[in-house]
Amino acid sequence: MRVALLAESFLPHMNGVTGSVLHVLRHLKAEGHETLVIAPRAGEVTADLHGARTELLRSVPLPSYPEVRVVFARAARLTALLRSFQPDVVHLASPFVLGWQGLAAADALNIPTVAIYQTDVVAYAQKYGMPAATSFVEGHVARLHRRATLTLAPSSASTAQLEALGVDRIRRWGRGVDAVRFDPRHRNEAWRQSIAPAGETIVGYVGRLAPEKQVDDLRALANLPGTRLVIVGDGPSRAGLERMLPDAVFTGHLSGAELGEVMAGFDVFVHPGESETFGQTIQEALASGVPVVATGVGGPLDLVRSSIDGWLYRPGDLDDMRARVADLVGDEAKRRAFALAARESISGRTWDALGSQLVGHYRDAITLRPIDDALPARGRTRPAIAETGVSRRWTRFVALGDSITEGLCDGSRMPDGHYRGWADRLASLLAQTSPGPFRYANLAVRSRKMKDLLDEQVPHALTMKPDLVSILMGSNDLVGPQVNIPALVAQLEDAVRQVRASGADVLLATVFLPRRRAAMLFARRFAAFNSEMRRVAAETGAMMLDLEAMPALSELPMWSDDRVHLRPAGHRLVAYRAADVLGVPDAEALSGLDEAFHSDEMPLPGTWLRRDALPWVWRRLQGRTAGDGRIAKHLSYVELPGRGRRGRVPST
């Protein structure tokens, strides 16, 4: 794999973003991948870049914070760099300015992008006293991460923050810790004696000395009896902090073995920052066997187990912070117990493990990019990779919907005037996984709308006590002259919740369109409705059959001659993808076998205009639909044979 990494900051300035990039480069090199780093030029780079090519671009320092540099590279320049390297994926490390331009360049070349959310720039804008810029920054972050193919967030708090901004396709990806460099065995008693000659308990902080880190909150610990405060790091706030905390020890920036030794020499680690998306130094303290006292918001919530390996104090409550530190300072036995738990907590968080996870995310982005490119329109959320379900032993399946679920135009191996359809096909597949009788009903009727689903189909289905219900509905509503999408979604959600409340599982399917010019008039409606449908599925625990994530389903060979219903090939595709989601073994292989054994119907006689379009228009003018007077083809259960049984017996 070829990976281009765009980083907002880079060597020689070392911070969390730079450190993560270096660990990623090492892992990718070890796995045989090729890498290119595009980053701001800020000075001589002497560190080992693990074979990565570099393109360091002219940059300017951020006012009042010269360690952070801003690149104003033209998108055309970045496009040329990416075109020359030909990456399989672009990794955007804490993207903002350079990352946005890199995203535009990747989009121009149809390259998938993975954006790493590592810096809470919205909170930083607030901390630096730029309230007018906060809304702009918030909007920029939202647009950037919604545009990326995939976003990786390090904590539950950052995931929630991004979701509140409308960002979709968020995956959790934390930060690794060097458990060799940060180890309790590096505790150096000689260093401790030099810092605390009277045997004081050493309370330490490690990180940038900048307003957003709220290091000045440590003033609450300045006169805590029997303690020595040690502050490791550098930054624009250092001079003011030295005046504020004259008795504290300021070591400046430390790294490597020296940092590992100092970290292990602490008795208590304190982290006051409230805008951390993760908190890497917290993790390093835990690896060093040091109990942590941190603010109870953001990244620390996922790292510190309060009352086990540290304490979380109320955000902004400095009295509470002081009390938590005093608790550990005054109880050596508790400190020892917390220290053992702290070291144990970081097992499994190695950079090698996280590097393998990252490569998996790259592969997912590579899969998702062509799906995005094939979408006629994007809603608030986009299709995710369809996950294979865990097979359950369902015995009573009821299909709800309109003509697509009824099976219209799927006359494969059926008598004239009868239709099979994807739901019938799925029922047969599910029956083969059942050791006993399998019952199936199909309440779908052509031309039905969401109101019919809620008022007729769901109540009827609930009387049958199913354990699995499929819902594919909404297309007929969305092609109407006036559409109230929130109202449609509310009806759908009501239907799903009623079925879920009965104890049944729900297979919820997104709606889709053929790739025809006329159909594109409705593309935005369908995308918006599908976006809300994904939310409903997530909130209700419904299984998602994301048919919008199947570009092949929109291709014209999948659609019948009437241009609005699926051919047998389309019904097969939906049935086997649904079977895959429901965990039917070997569904993909069975799909290929089924396709080899069946051929689609021959075109129906007559032209599309006379056979399909004009009758549809005439019915609409008369206020009728094709489904008027029709009843569902399986109003009650039919019994399908399970494994080892033959026959098909109607059930009452």
C-alpha positions as CSV (number, residue, x, y, z in Angstrom):
1,M,0.0,0.0,0.0
2,R,1.2,3.6,-0.7
3,V,0.2,6.1,2.0
4,A,0.5,9.9,1.8
5,L,0.5,11.5,5.2
6,L,-0.3,15.3,5.5
7,A,0.5,16.7,8.9
8,E,-0.4,20.2,10.1
9,S,2.8,20.2,12.3
10,F,6.0,18.2,12.0
11,L,9.6,18.0,13.1
12,P,11.6,19.5,14.6
13,H,8.6,20.6,16.7
14,M,7.5,17.6,18.7
15,N,3.9,17.3,19.9
16,G,1.2,14.7,19.9
17,V,0.5,15.0,16.2
18,T,4.2,14.7,15.2
19,G,4.7,11.8,17.6
20,S,1.7,9.9,16.2
21,V,2.9,10.4,12.6
22,L,6.4,9.1,13.5
23,H,4.9,5.9,15.1
24,V,2.6,5.4,12.1
25,L,5.6,5.7,9.7
26,R,7.5,3.1,11.7
27,H,4.7,0.7,11.6
28,L,4.0,1.2,7.9
29,K,7.7,0.7,7.1
30,A,7.8,-2.5,9.2
31,E,4.7,-3.8,7.3
32,G,6.3,-3.1,3.9
33,H,4.1,-0.1,2.9
34,E,5.5,3.0,1.1
35,T,5.0,6.5,2.6
36,L,5.2,10.1,1.7
37,V,5.0,12.9,4.3
38,I,3.8,16.4,3.3
39,A,4.2,18.8,6.1
40,P,5.4,22.4,7.0
41,R,9.1,23.1,6.9
42,A,10.1,24.5,10.3
43,G,13.8,23.6,10.6
44,E,16.3,20.7,10.1
45,V,14.9,17.2,10.4
46,T,17.4,14.7,11.8
47,A,15.0,12.0,13.2
48,D,14.6,8.6,11.6
49,L,11.6,8.9,9.2
50,H,11.6,5.1,8.5
51,G,12.1,5.4,4.8
52,A,9.4,8.0,4.1
53,R,9.8,10.4,1.3
54,T,9.2,14.0,2.4
55,E,7.9,17.2,0.8
56,L,8.3,19.9,3.4
57,L,6.5,23.1,2.4
58,R,7.2,26.7,3.1
59,S,5.3,27.8,6.2
60,V,4.8,30.7,8.6
61,P,4.6,30.6,12.4
62,L,1.3,31.2,14.1
63,P,1.3,34.5,15.9
64,S,2.0,34.2,19.6
65,Y,2.7,30.5,19.2
66,P,5.8,30.2,16.9
67,E,6.1,26.4,17.4
68,V,2.9,25.9,15.4
69,R,3.4,26.7,11.7
70,V,0.8,27.2,8.9
71,V,1.2,26.1,5.3
72,F,-0.7,27.9,2.6
73,A,0.0,25.5,-0.2
74,R,-2.0,25.7,-3.4
75,A,-4.3,22.8,-4.0
76,A,-2.7,22.5,-7.5
77,R,0.7,21.9,-5.9
78,L,-0.6,19.2,-3.6
79,T,-2.5,17.6,-6.4
80,A,0.8,17.4,-8.4
81,L,2.6,15.8,-5.4
82,L,-0.2,13.2,-4.9
83,R,-0.4,12.5,-8.6
84,S,3.3,11.8,-8.7
85,F,3.3,9.5,-5.7
86,Q,0.0,7.8,-6.6
87,P,-1.1,6.9,-3.1
88,D,-3.8,4.3,-2.3
89,V,-5.0,6.5,0.6
90,V,-4.3,9.9,2.1
91,H,-3.8,10.2,5.9
92,L,-4.7,13.6,7.2
93,A,-3.1,14.1,10.6
94,S,-5.1,16.6,12.6
95,P,-6.2,18.5,9.5
96,F,-7.1,22.1,9.4
97,V,-5.4,24.4,6.8
98,L,-3.0,22.1,5.0
99,G,-5.4,19.2,5.6
100,W,-8.3,21.0,3.9
101,Q,-6.2,21.7,0.8
102,G,-4.9,18.2,0.8
103,L,-8.5,16.9,1.0
104,A,-9.4,19.0,-2.1
105,A,-6.4,17.6,-3.9
106,A,-7.3,14.0,-3.0
107,D,-10.9,14.6,-4.1
108,A,-9.6,15.9,-7.5
109,L,-7.8,12.5,-7.9
110,N,-10.6,10.4,-6.4
111,I,-8.2,9.2,-3.6
112,P,-9.8,8.0,-0.3
113,T,-8.9,10.1,2.7
114,V,-8.7,9.2,6.4
115,A,-8.9,12.3,8.7
116,I,-7.4,11.9,12.2
117,Y,-9.3,14.1,14.7
118,Q,-6.5,14.9,17.2
119,T,-6.8,18.6,18.1
120,D,-9.9,20.3,19.4
121,V,-9.3,23.5,17.5
122,V,-12.8,24.7,18.5
123,A,-11.8,24.7,22.1
124,Y,-8.5,26.3,21.3
125,A,-10.2,29.2,19.5
126,Q,-12.2,29.8,22.7
127,K,-9.1,29.5,25.0
128,Y,-7.2,32.0,22.9
129,G,-9.9,34.6,23.2
130,M,-11.3,34.4,19.7
131,P,-15.0,34.0,20.2
132,A,-15.8,35.5,16.8
133,A,-13.8,32.9,15.1
134,T,-15.3,30.0,17.1
135,S,-18.3,29.5,14.8
136,F,-16.1,29.6,11.7
137,V,-13.7,27.1,13.1
138,E,-16.6,24.8,14.2
139,G,-18.1,25.0,10.7
140,H,-14.7,24.4,9.0
141,V,-14.1,21.3,11.2
142,A,-17.6,19.9,10.4
143,R,-17.2,20.5,6.6
144,L,-13.7,19.0,6.6
145,H,-14.6,15.8,8.4
146,R,-17.9,15.3,6.5
147,R,-15.9,15.5,3.3
148,A,-13.3,13.0,4.3
149,T,-13.9,9.4,3.4
150,L,-13.5,8.3,7.0
151,T,-12.8,10.1,10.3
152,L,-10.9,8.5,13.2
153,A,-11.6,9.9,16.7
154,P,-9.6,9.0,19.7
155,S,-12.2,9.0,22.5
156,S,-15.9,8.7,23.2
157,A,-16.0,12.5,24.0
158,S,-14.5,13.5,20.7
159,T,-16.8,11.1,18.8
160,A,-19.8,12.7,20.5
161,Q,-18.4,16.2,19.6
162,L,-18.1,15.3,15.9
163,E,-21.5,13.7,15.8
164,A,-23.0,16.8,17.2
165,L,-21.4,18.7,14.2
166,G,-23.1,16.3,11.8
167,V,-20.0,14.3,11.0
168,D,-20.6,10.7,9.8
169,R,-18.4,7.7,9.4
170,I,-16.5,8.1,12.6
171,R,-14.4,5.2,13.9
172,R,-12.6,4.9,17.2
173,W,-8.8,4.9,16.9
174,G,-6.8,5.8,20.0
175,R,-3.1,6.4,20.6
176,G,-0.5,3.9,21.4
177,V,1.9,4.1,24.2
178,D,5.6,3.1,24.3
179,A,5.4,0.7,27.3
180,V,9.2,0.2,27.2
181,R,10.1,3.9,27.4
182,F,7.4,4.5,30.0
183,D,7.8,1.9,32.6
184,P,7.9,2.0,36.5
185,R,11.4,0.5,36.4
186,H,12.8,3.8,35.1
187,R,12.2,5.4,38.5
188,N,15.4,7.1,39.5
189,E,15.9,7.8,43.2
190,A,18.9,10.0,42.6
191,W,16.7,12.3,40.4
192,R,14.0,12.3,43.0
193,Q,16.4,13.2,45.7
194,S,17.6,16.2,43.6
195,I,14.1,17.4,43.1
196,A,12.6,16.7,46.6
197,P,15.6,16.6,49.1
198,A,13.2,16.6,52.1
199,G,11.3,13.6,50.8
200,E,8.3,15.5,49.5
201,T,5.7,13.8,47.3
202,I,6.4,14.8,43.7
203,V,3.3,16.0,41.8
204,G,4.0,16.4,38.1
205,Y,2.6,17.7,34.8
206,V,3.9,17.0,31.3
207,G,2.6,18.9,28.2
208,R,2.7,22.1,26.2
209,L,2.7,25.3,28.3
210,A,-0.1,27.0,26.5
211,P,-3.5,28.6,27.4
212,E,-5.6,25.7,26.0
213,K,-3.8,23.3,28.4
214,Q,-5.0,25.3,31.5
215,V,-1.6,24.7,33.2
216,D,-2.3,27.8,35.3
217,D,-4.9,25.7,37.2
218,L,-2.0,24.1,38.9
219,R,-1.8,27.2,41.1
220,A,-4.4,25.4,43.3
221,L,-1.6,23.0,44.3
222,A,1.1,25.6,44.9
223,N,1.0,25.5,48.7
224,L,-0.1,21.8,49.2
225,P,1.9,20.6,52.2
226,G,4.5,18.0,51.7
227,T,4.6,18.2,47.9
228,R,6.9,19.4,45.2
229,L,5.4,20.5,41.9
230,V,7.4,19.6,38.7
231,I,6.3,21.0,35.3
232,V,7.7,19.4,32.1
233,G,7.3,21.1,28.8
234,D,7.6,24.5,27.0
235,G,5.4,26.9,25.2
236,P,4.1,30.5,25.1
237,S,2.8,30.4,28.7
238,R,6.0,29.4,30.4
239,A,7.2,32.8,31.5
240,G,3.9,33.6,33.1
241,L,3.7,30.2,34.8
242,E,7.2,30.6,36.3
243,R,6.1,33.9,37.9
244,M,2.8,32.4,39.1
245,L,4.5,29.3,40.5
246,P,7.9,30.4,41.8
247,D,8.4,27.2,43.9
248,A,7.7,24.8,41.1
249,V,10.5,23.1,39.1
250,F,10.4,23.8,35.4
251,T,12.4,21.3,33.4
252,G,11.7,22.6,29.9
253,H,11.0,20.2,27.0
254,L,12.1,16.6,27.7
255,S,12.0,13.6,25.4
256,G,13.2,10.0,25.0
257,A,14.7,8.2,27.9
258,E,15.0,11.3,30.0
259,L,11.3,11.9,29.8
260,G,10.6,8.3,30.7
261,E,12.8,8.6,33.8
262,V,11.2,11.8,34.9
263,M,7.7,10.5,34.4
264,A,8.4,7.4,36.4
265,G,9.8,9.6,39.1
266,F,6.4,11.3,39.8
267,D,4.2,10.1,42.6
268,V,1.1,11.8,41.2
269,F,0.4,13.1,37.7
270,V,-2.0,16.0,37.2
271,H,-3.7,16.9,33.9
272,P,-6.0,20.0,34.1
273,G,-6.8,20.5,30.4
274,E,-10.5,20.4,29.5
275,S,-10.1,20.3,25.7
276,E,-8.2,17.1,25.2
277,T,-9.4,14.8,22.5
278,F,-7.3,12.0,24.0
279,G,-4.6,12.8,26.5
280,Q,-1.4,11.0,25.5
281,T,0.6,12.2,28.5
282,I,-2.0,10.7,30.7
283,Q,-1.5,7.3,29.0
284,E,2.3,7.7,29.4
285,A,1.9,8.4,33.1
286,L,-0.3,5.3,33.6
287,A,2.3,3.2,31.7
288,S,4.9,4.6,34.1
289,G,2.9,3.4,37.1
290,V,1.8,6.8,38.2
291,P,-1.7,7.6,39.5
292,V,-3.5,10.3,37.5
293,V,-5.7,13.2,38.6
294,A,-7.4,14.6,35.6
295,T,-10.4,16.7,34.7
296,G,-13.6,14.7,34.2
297,V,-14.3,15.7,30.6
298,G,-13.0,14.8,27.1
299,G,-10.3,12.2,26.5
300,P,-9.5,11.5,30.2
301,L,-12.9,9.9,30.6
302,D,-11.7,6.9,28.5
303,L,-8.3,6.7,30.1
304,V,-8.6,7.2,33.9
305,R,-10.7,4.7,35.9
306,S,-11.7,6.9,38.8
307,S,-11.0,5.3,42.2
308,I,-9.0,2.5,40.5
309,D,-5.9,4.1,38.9
310,G,-6.6,7.8,39.6
311,W,-9.3,10.4,40.1
312,L,-11.5,12.5,37.8
313,Y,-12.4,15.8,39.3
314,R,-15.3,18.1,38.4
315,P,-14.2,20.3,35.4
316,G,-13.3,23.8,36.5
317,D,-13.5,22.9,40.2
318,L,-10.0,23.6,41.5
319,D,-10.9,22.8,45.1
320,D,-12.0,19.3,43.9
321,M,-8.7,18.9,42.0
322,R,-6.7,19.9,45.1
323,A,-8.7,17.5,47.3
324,R,-8.1,14.6,44.9
325,V,-4.4,15.3,44.8
326,A,-4.3,15.7,48.6
327,D,-6.0,12.3,49.0
328,L,-3.3,10.5,47.1
329,V,-0.4,12.6,48.7
330,G,-1.6,11.6,52.1
331,D,-2.1,7.9,51.5
332,E,0.9,6.0,50.3
333,A,-0.8,2.6,50.3
334,K,-3.5,4.0,48.0
335,R,-0.8,5.4,45.7
336,R,0.8,2.0,45.4
337,A,-2.5,0.3,44.7
338,F,-3.4,2.9,42.1
339,A,0.1,2.6,40.5
340,L,-0.2,-1.1,40.0
341,A,-3.6,-0.7,38.4
342,A,-2.3,2.2,36.2
343,R,0.4,0.0,34.6
344,E,-2.0,-2.8,34.1
345,S,-4.5,-0.5,32.3
346,I,-2.3,0.1,29.3
347,S,-1.8,-3.5,28.3
348,G,-3.0,-4.0,24.7
349,R,-2.5,-0.3,23.8
350,T,0.8,-0.8,21.9
351,W,1.5,1.2,18.8
352,D,1.9,-2.1,16.8
353,A,-1.7,-3.1,17.7
354,L,-3.0,0.4,16.8
355,G,-0.9,0.5,13.6
356,S,-2.7,-2.7,12.5
357,Q,-6.0,-1.2,13.3
358,L,-5.1,1.9,11.2
359,V,-4.2,-0.1,8.2
360,G,-7.6,-1.8,8.5
361,H,-9.2,1.7,8.5
362,Y,-7.2,2.5,5.4
363,R,-8.6,-0.5,3.6
364,D,-12.2,0.4,4.7
365,A,-11.7,3.9,3.2
366,I,-10.4,2.4,0.0
367,T,-13.7,0.3,-0.2
368,L,-15.9,3.3,0.7
369,R,-14.5,5.8,-1.8
370,P,-16.0,4.3,-5.0
371,I,-19.3,4.0,-3.1
372,D,-19.2,7.8,-2.4
373,D,-18.3,8.6,-6.0
374,A,-21.3,6.5,-7.3
375,L,-23.8,8.3,-5.0
376,P,-26.1,10.6,-7.0
377,A,-26.4,12.9,-3.9
378,R,-25.2,12.9,-0.4
379,G,-27.3,13.3,2.7
380,R,-26.1,14.1,6.2
381,T,-24.7,10.6,6.5
382,R,-23.3,8.4,3.9
383,P,-23.4,4.6,3.5
384,A,-21.0,2.7,5.7
385,I,-19.4,-0.6,4.9
386,A,-22.2,-3.2,5.3
387,E,-21.4,-5.4,8.2
388,T,-22.0,-9.1,8.2
389,G,-24.5,-9.9,10.9
390,V,-24.5,-12.6,13.5
391,S,-26.7,-15.5,12.4
392,R,-29.7,-16.0,14.6
393,R,-32.3,-18.8,14.4
394,W,-35.3,-16.9,13.3
395,T,-38.5,-18.9,12.7
396,R,-41.1,-16.3,11.8
397,F,-40.2,-13.7,9.1
398,V,-42.6,-11.0,7.9
399,A,-41.7,-8.7,5.0
400,L,-43.3,-5.2,4.8
401,G,-43.1,-2.7,2.0
402,D,-44.3,-1.8,-1.5
403,S,-43.8,-3.2,-5.0
404,I,-40.1,-3.9,-4.6
405,T,-40.8,-6.2,-1.6
406,E,-43.9,-7.6,-3.3
407,G,-41.5,-8.7,-6.0
408,L,-43.0,-6.9,-9.0
409,C,-41.1,-7.8,-12.3
410,D,-39.3,-10.8,-10.8
411,G,-41.1,-13.5,-12.7
412,S,-38.1,-15.9,-12.6
413,R,-39.5,-19.5,-12.7
414,M,-43.0,-18.3,-11.7
415,P,-46.4,-18.7,-13.4
416,D,-47.6,-15.8,-15.5
417,G,-48.9,-13.0,-13.3
418,H,-47.0,-14.2,-10.2
419,Y,-43.9,-12.7,-8.8
420,R,-41.1,-13.9,-6.6
421,G,-39.0,-11.0,-5.3
422,W,-36.1,-10.5,-3.0
423,A,-38.0,-11.1,0.2
424,D,-39.2,-14.6,-1.0
425,R,-35.7,-15.4,-2.0
426,L,-34.4,-14.3,1.4
427,A,-37.0,-16.4,3.2
428,S,-35.8,-19.5,1.3
429,L,-32.2,-18.7,2.4
430,L,-33.2,-18.2,6.0
431,A,-35.2,-21.4,6.0
432,Q,-32.1,-23.3,5.0
433,T,-30.4,-22.2,8.2
434,S,-33.4,-23.3,10.4
435,P,-33.3,-26.8,11.9
436,G,-37.1,-26.8,12.0
437,P,-40.1,-25.3,10.3
438,F,-39.7,-21.7,9.0
439,R,-42.7,-19.4,8.6
440,Y,-42.8,-16.5,6.2
441,A,-45.4,-13.8,5.3
442,N,-45.2,-11.0,2.8
443,L,-47.6,-8.1,3.5
444,A,-46.1,-5.8,0.9
445,V,-48.4,-4.3,-1.8
446,R,-47.5,-2.2,-4.8
447,S,-48.0,1.6,-4.6
448,R,-48.2,1.5,-0.8
449,K,-46.8,4.5,1.2
450,M,-45.5,5.1,4.7
451,K,-48.9,5.8,6.1
452,D,-50.0,2.3,4.9
453,L,-46.9,0.8,6.6
454,L,-47.9,2.4,9.9
455,D,-51.6,2.1,9.8
456,E,-52.0,-1.4,8.1
457,Q,-48.9,-3.4,7.7
458,V,-47.3,-3.0,11.1
459,P,-50.5,-3.7,13.1
460,H,-51.2,-6.8,11.0
461,A,-47.6,-8.0,11.4
462,L,-47.6,-7.6,15.2
463,T,-50.6,-9.9,15.4
464,M,-48.5,-12.7,13.8
465,K,-45.8,-12.4,16.5
466,P,-42.8,-12.5,14.1
467,D,-39.2,-12.6,15.3
468,L,-37.8,-10.9,12.2
469,V,-39.4,-8.1,10.2
470,S,-38.0,-6.4,7.1
471,I,-39.0,-2.8,6.1
472,L,-38.2,-1.4,2.7
473,M,-40.6,1.6,2.2
474,G,-40.6,5.3,1.3
475,S,-39.9,5.5,-2.5
476,N,-43.6,6.2,-3.4
477,D,-43.7,9.0,-0.9
478,L,-40.4,10.5,-2.0
479,V,-41.4,10.8,-5.7
480,G,-44.6,12.8,-4.9
481,P,-45.0,16.5,-5.8
482,Q,-44.6,17.6,-2.2
483,V,-42.6,15.7,0.4
484,N,-42.3,16.3,4.2
485,I,-39.2,14.2,4.9
486,P,-39.2,14.8,8.7
487,A,-42.8,13.6,8.9
488,L,-42.0,10.5,6.8
489,V,-39.0,9.7,9.0
490,A,-41.2,10.1,12.1
491,Q,-43.7,7.6,10.7
492,L,-40.9,5.2,9.8
493,E,-39.3,5.5,13.3
494,D,-42.7,4.9,14.9
495,A,-43.1,1.7,12.9
496,V,-39.6,0.5,13.7
497,R,-40.0,1.2,17.4
498,Q,-43.4,-0.6,17.6
499,V,-41.8,-3.7,16.0
500,R,-38.7,-3.6,18.2
501,A,-41.0,-3.2,21.3
502,S,-42.6,-6.5,20.4
503,G,-39.2,-8.2,20.7
504,A,-38.7,-8.8,17.0
505,D,-35.5,-7.9,15.1
506,V,-35.8,-5.4,12.3
507,L,-34.0,-5.4,9.0
508,L,-34.3,-1.8,7.8
509,A,-33.4,-1.1,4.1
510,T,-32.5,2.2,2.5
511,V,-34.3,3.3,-0.6
512,F,-32.5,3.6,-4.0
513,L,-32.9,4.9,-7.5
514,P,-31.9,3.7,-11.0
515,R,-29.1,5.6,-12.6
516,R,-31.3,7.5,-15.0
517,R,-31.4,11.3,-15.7
518,A,-35.1,11.6,-14.7
519,A,-34.5,9.8,-11.4
520,M,-31.8,12.3,-10.4
521,L,-34.6,14.8,-9.8
522,F,-35.3,12.9,-6.6
523,A,-31.7,12.1,-5.6
524,R,-31.4,14.7,-2.8
525,R,-34.7,13.6,-1.3
526,F,-33.6,9.9,-1.3
527,A,-30.2,10.8,0.2
528,A,-31.7,12.9,3.0
529,F,-34.3,10.2,3.8
530,N,-31.6,7.5,3.9
531,S,-29.4,9.6,6.1
532,E,-32.2,9.8,8.7
533,M,-33.0,6.1,8.2
534,R,-29.4,5.3,9.3
535,R,-30.0,7.3,12.5
536,V,-33.2,5.5,13.2
537,A,-31.4,2.1,12.7
538,A,-28.6,3.1,15.1
539,E,-31.0,4.4,17.8
540,T,-33.4,1.5,17.7
541,G,-30.9,-1.3,17.2
542,A,-32.3,-2.3,13.8
543,M,-30.0,-4.1,11.4
544,M,-29.1,-1.9,8.4
545,L,-29.4,-3.2,4.8
546,D,-27.8,-0.2,3.2
547,L,-28.8,-0.6,-0.4
548,E,-27.6,2.9,-1.2
549,A,-24.1,1.5,-0.5
550,M,-24.5,-0.9,-3.5
551,P,-23.7,1.1,-6.6
552,A,-24.3,-2.0,-8.8
553,L,-28.0,-1.9,-7.8
554,S,-28.4,1.5,-9.5
555,E,-27.0,0.2,-12.8
556,L,-29.6,-0.1,-15.6
557,P,-29.2,-3.9,-16.2
558,M,-30.7,-4.4,-12.7
559,W,-33.9,-2.6,-13.6
560,S,-36.8,-3.9,-15.6
561,D,-38.2,-2.5,-18.8
562,D,-40.8,-0.4,-16.8
563,R,-37.7,1.5,-15.4
564,V,-39.1,1.6,-11.9
565,H,-38.8,-2.0,-10.7
566,L,-36.0,-4.5,-10.4
567,R,-35.3,-7.3,-12.7
568,P,-34.7,-10.8,-11.2
569,A,-31.0,-10.0,-11.2
570,G,-31.7,-6.9,-9.0
571,H,-33.9,-9.0,-6.6
572,R,-31.2,-11.6,-6.4
573,L,-28.6,-8.9,-5.5
574,V,-30.8,-7.5,-2.7
575,A,-31.7,-10.9,-1.4
576,Y,-28.2,-12.2,-1.0
577,R,-26.9,-8.9,0.4
578,A,-29.7,-9.1,3.0
579,A,-28.7,-12.7,3.7
580,D,-25.1,-11.6,4.2
581,V,-26.2,-8.9,6.7
582,L,-28.3,-11.5,8.6
583,G,-25.4,-13.8,8.8
584,V,-26.5,-16.6,6.4
585,P,-23.4,-18.7,5.8
586,D,-21.8,-18.5,2.4
587,A,-24.4,-16.0,1.1
588,E,-22.0,-14.5,-1.4
589,A,-21.0,-17.8,-2.9
590,L,-24.7,-18.9,-3.1
591,S,-25.4,-15.7,-4.9
592,G,-23.0,-16.5,-7.7
593,L,-24.4,-20.0,-8.0
594,D,-28.0,-18.7,-8.2
595,E,-27.0,-16.3,-10.9
596,A,-25.4,-19.0,-13.0
597,F,-28.6,-21.1,-12.8
598,H,-31.1,-18.4,-13.7
599,S,-31.5,-16.0,-16.6
600,D,-33.6,-12.8,-16.5
601,E,-36.9,-12.6,-18.3
602,M,-37.1,-11.4,-21.9
603,P,-38.3,-7.8,-22.4
604,L,-42.1,-7.4,-22.2
605,P,-43.9,-6.6,-25.4
606,G,-44.8,-3.0,-26.3
607,T,-43.0,0.3,-25.8
608,W,-42.3,1.8,-22.3
609,L,-44.4,4.8,-23.0
610,R,-47.6,2.9,-24.0
611,R,-47.1,-0.1,-21.7
612,D,-45.9,1.6,-18.4
613,A,-45.8,5.4,-18.5
614,L,-49.2,6.3,-19.9
615,P,-51.2,3.9,-17.7
616,W,-49.3,5.3,-14.6
617,V,-50.2,8.9,-15.6
618,W,-53.9,7.9,-16.2
619,R,-54.2,6.2,-12.8
620,R,-52.7,9.3,-11.1
621,L,-55.2,11.6,-12.9
622,Q,-58.0,9.4,-11.6
623,G,-56.6,9.3,-8.1
624,R,-55.9,5.6,-8.3
625,T,-52.8,3.4,-7.8
626,A,-51.7,0.1,-9.2
627,G,-52.2,-1.4,-5.8
628,D,-55.9,-0.5,-5.4
629,G,-58.0,-3.5,-4.5
630,R,-54.9,-5.7,-4.1
631,I,-54.1,-7.7,-1.0
632,A,-50.7,-9.0,0.0
633,K,-49.6,-12.3,-1.6
634,H,-48.9,-13.9,1.8
635,L,-51.3,-12.4,4.3
636,S,-50.7,-15.3,6.7
637,Y,-47.7,-17.5,7.2
638,V,-46.5,-20.0,4.7
639,E,-44.3,-22.7,6.0
640,L,-41.0,-23.3,4.3
641,P,-38.9,-26.4,5.0
642,G,-35.9,-26.1,7.2
643,R,-32.7,-28.1,6.8
644,G,-33.4,-31.8,5.9
645,R,-37.1,-31.3,5.1
646,R,-39.0,-31.1,1.9
647,G,-42.3,-29.5,0.8
648,R,-44.0,-26.2,1.3
649,V,-47.1,-26.2,3.4
650,P,-49.5,-23.2,3.7
651,S,-50.0,-22.3,7.3
652,T,-53.1,-20.8,8.8
